[in-house]
């Protein structure tokens, strides 16, 4: 077992269990690693490790499949349907940053054409 995976599993178990699969663009469900959810001071460290591992794996799988890659950075955006999202026209929808346009929503990308990942404010 690779040292990185072993360390991740240890951290996940230390803060309350392995991430469960989400039905969106954040399959590791890293947002579960908060002090409020786990009661552990190590939770923010585990969340950062989880998000970086998720980004690396997402980029590797996207490269293999020839799909757009997820961004390394995770942005905090207003949740879809919130008053702030309606006012600004930008929302976090299932871990993906989206912008409102005339006929729907478009996925936001960075200067490298990686799609932007996000979490709700």
C-alpha positions as CSV (number, residue, x, y, z in Angstrom):
1,X,0.0,0.0,0.0
2,X,1.4,3.4,-0.9
3,X,2.5,5.6,1.9
4,X,0.1,8.4,0.8
5,X,-2.9,6.1,0.8
6,X,-1.9,4.6,4.1
7,X,-1.6,8.1,5.7
8,X,-5.0,9.1,4.2
9,X,-6.7,6.0,5.5
10,X,-5.2,6.7,9.0
11,X,-6.4,10.3,8.9
12,X,-9.8,9.3,7.7
13,X,-10.2,6.8,10.5
14,X,-8.9,9.3,13.0
15,X,-11.6,11.8,12.1
16,X,-14.6,9.5,12.0
17,X,-14.4,7.1,9.1
18,X,-13.8,6.8,5.4
19,X,-15.5,9.2,3.0
20,X,-18.8,7.9,1.5
21,X,-19.4,8.2,-2.2
22,X,-21.3,11.3,-3.3
23,X,-23.5,11.5,-6.3
24,X,-21.8,14.6,-7.7
25,X,-18.4,15.8,-8.7
26,X,-16.9,15.3,-5.2
27,X,-16.7,11.5,-4.9
28,X,-14.5,11.7,-1.8
29,X,-17.0,13.8,0.1
30,X,-14.2,15.8,1.7
31,X,-16.6,18.4,3.1
32,X,-17.5,15.9,5.9
33,X,-14.1,16.6,7.4
34,X,-14.9,19.5,9.7
35,X,-14.4,20.1,13.3
36,X,-18.1,20.5,13.8
37,X,-18.8,17.1,12.2
38,X,-16.0,15.1,13.7
39,X,-15.1,16.9,17.0
40,X,-11.4,16.5,16.0
41,X,-8.8,19.2,15.5
42,X,-7.2,17.1,12.8
43,X,-10.3,17.4,10.6
44,X,-9.2,20.5,8.5
45,X,-5.9,18.8,7.8
46,X,-7.7,15.6,6.7
47,X,-10.0,17.7,4.5
48,X,-7.1,19.5,2.8
49,X,-5.3,16.1,2.2
50,X,-8.6,14.6,0.9
51,X,-9.2,17.5,-1.5
52,X,-5.7,17.4,-2.9
53,X,-5.9,13.6,-3.4
54,X,-9.3,14.0,-5.0
55,X,-7.9,16.6,-7.4
56,X,-4.9,14.5,-8.3
57,X,-7.0,11.4,-8.9
58,X,-9.6,13.4,-10.9
59,X,-6.9,14.9,-13.1
60,X,-5.3,11.5,-13.7
61,X,-8.6,9.8,-14.6
62,X,-9.6,12.7,-16.8
63,X,-6.3,12.6,-18.7
64,X,-6.7,8.8,-19.3
65,X,-10.3,9.3,-20.5
66,X,-9.5,12.4,-22.5
67,X,-12.0,14.5,-20.5
68,X,-11.6,18.0,-19.1
69,X,-9.7,18.0,-15.8
70,X,-10.9,19.3,-12.4
71,X,-9.0,22.3,-11.0
72,X,-6.6,21.8,-8.2
73,X,-8.0,24.7,-6.2
74,X,-11.4,24.5,-4.5
75,X,-13.4,27.7,-4.3
76,X,-16.1,28.7,-1.8
77,X,-19.2,29.8,-3.7
78,X,-22.8,30.4,-2.7
79,X,-25.0,27.3,-2.9
80,X,-27.3,26.8,-5.8
81,X,-30.7,28.3,-5.1
82,X,-29.4,30.7,-2.4
83,X,-30.2,34.4,-2.5
84,X,-26.5,35.2,-3.0
85,X,-26.3,32.8,-5.9
86,X,-29.3,34.4,-7.5
87,X,-27.9,37.9,-7.0
88,X,-24.4,37.1,-8.3
89,X,-25.2,34.6,-11.0
90,X,-22.5,32.2,-9.8
91,X,-23.2,29.1,-7.8
92,X,-21.7,25.8,-6.5
93,X,-23.7,23.0,-8.0
94,X,-22.6,19.6,-6.8
95,X,-19.0,20.6,-6.4
96,X,-18.8,22.3,-9.8
97,X,-18.7,26.1,-10.2
98,X,-21.4,27.3,-12.5
99,X,-22.4,30.7,-14.0
100,X,-25.9,31.8,-15.0
101,X,-26.4,32.7,-18.6
102,X,-29.5,33.7,-20.6
103,X,-30.6,30.2,-21.4
104,X,-29.3,28.2,-18.4
105,X,-25.9,27.6,-16.7
106,X,-22.4,27.2,-18.0
107,X,-19.5,25.4,-16.2
108,X,-16.7,27.7,-15.2
109,X,-13.1,26.9,-16.3
110,X,-9.7,28.4,-15.3
111,X,-7.0,29.6,-17.7
112,X,-5.8,26.0,-18.2
113,X,-9.3,25.0,-19.2
114,X,-9.7,22.9,-16.1
115,X,-13.2,23.0,-14.7
116,X,-13.5,24.8,-11.3
117,X,-14.3,22.8,-8.2
118,X,-16.1,24.4,-5.3
119,X,-17.8,23.9,-2.0
120,X,-20.8,25.8,-0.6
121,X,-20.2,28.9,1.6
